[in-house]
Amino acid sequence: MKYNRLEGLREEYDLKSKDIANKLGVVSSAYSDWERNKVRIPTRRLIELANYYNVNIDYIMCLTNKRKNIIENDIDLNIIGSRIKESRKELGYNLRKMGEVVDITFSSLCNYENGKTLIQSDILLSISKLTNYSLDYLLARSNEKYIK
């Protein structure tokens, strides 16, 4: 089962994996592991890839088949944190319960919600799947809240 569309996007642009790896400043094996779903794609790199290919992260991560052009923007940890908190509250969970459900400590979740650190992509994906919130919305790249 495919968990991302990185290989297809790369081929669409007629690039080799080493080309993208160089663009991102990572070793080719790391990028290849992302394409093959061997390791999680760091959130910053996922944003960079979406910006490079000019597509939505929901599309890259196979949450939707709708491809959207999203305007590149800076990472704002405070907005991301407030949207993560919003998603938790919509579920009616406290920090501990949400932490249990997405398999992180409540203190890590608290750091994400308070804009102290950028959320890990696997946790972000878990939250998106729980709430049907768009990854692009959670990462403040779009104001469309739900995956369509």
SVG drawing of the C-alpha trace seen along z (x, -y; Angstrom):
<svg xmlns="http://www.w3.org/2000/svg" viewBox="-16 -33 40 35">
<polyline fill="none" stroke="black" stroke-width="0.4" points="0.0,0.0 1.3,-3.5 1.5,-6.0 2.8,-8.8 3.1,-10.1 6.7,-11.3 7.9,-8.9 5.1,-9.8 5.7,-13.5 9.4,-13.1 8.9,-11.2 6.4,-13.8 9.1,-16.4 11.5,-14.0 13.9,-14.0 16.1,-11.4 15.9,-10.8 19.4,-12.2 18.2,-15.5 15.5,-16.0 17.8,-14.9 20.3,-17.5 17.6,-20.2 16.6,-19.3 20.2,-19.0 19.8,-15.4 21.6,-12.2 20.0,-10.2 19.4,-7.2 17.3,-9.3 15.1,-10.6 14.8,-7.1 13.6,-5.8 10.9,-8.5 9.7,-7.5 9.6,-3.8 7.9,-4.5 10.7,-3.0 11.0,-6.0 8.7,-8.9 9.2,-12.1 10.2,-14.9 7.5,-17.6 9.8,-20.4 10.8,-18.2 7.2,-17.3 6.4,-21.1 9.5,-21.7 8.4,-18.9 4.9,-20.2 6.3,-23.7 8.7,-22.4 6.0,-20.4 3.4,-23.1 0.8,-20.6 -1.1,-20.0 0.4,-17.7 -2.9,-15.8 -2.3,-14.8 1.3,-13.8 0.3,-11.6 -2.6,-10.0 -5.3,-11.4 -7.1,-12.8 -6.9,-12.4 -7.6,-16.1 -4.4,-18.0 -4.4,-21.6 -1.9,-24.4 -1.0,-25.9 0.9,-29.1 4.1,-28.6 4.2,-30.2 6.4,-30.3 6.0,-27.8 4.2,-29.5 4.4,-27.2 1.8,-29.2 -0.9,-28.8 0.0,-25.1 -0.2,-24.7 -3.6,-26.3 -4.9,-24.1 -3.7,-21.0 -5.4,-22.1 -8.5,-22.9 -8.5,-19.3 -8.1,-17.9 -10.9,-19.9 -13.2,-19.0 -12.6,-15.3 -13.4,-16.2 -10.0,-15.0 -7.8,-16.4 -4.0,-16.3 -3.5,-12.9 -6.3,-11.2 -5.1,-12.7 -1.5,-11.7 -2.7,-8.1 -4.6,-8.0 -1.8,-9.3 0.9,-7.5 2.9,-10.5 3.3,-12.0 0.9,-14.7 4.0,-17.0 5.0,-16.5 1.5,-17.3 1.5,-20.3 4.8,-21.5 3.2,-21.2 0.1,-23.0 2.1,-25.8 4.1,-26.3 7.4,-25.3 8.2,-22.6 7.1,-21.5 4.9,-18.4 6.3,-15.1 4.7,-14.1 3.5,-10.7 1.7,-12.3 0.3,-14.9 -1.0,-12.2 -2.6,-10.4 -4.4,-13.5 -5.6,-14.1 -7.0,-10.6 -8.8,-11.0 -10.4,-14.3 -10.5,-14.4 -8.6,-17.7 -6.4,-18.5 -2.7,-18.2 -2.4,-21.5 -4.9,-23.1 -3.1,-21.8 0.2,-23.1 -1.4,-26.5 -0.9,-26.1 -4.6,-26.3 -7.8,-27.5 -9.8,-24.5 -10.2,-22.6 -11.4,-19.2 -10.0,-16.8 -12.0,-16.8"/>
</svg>
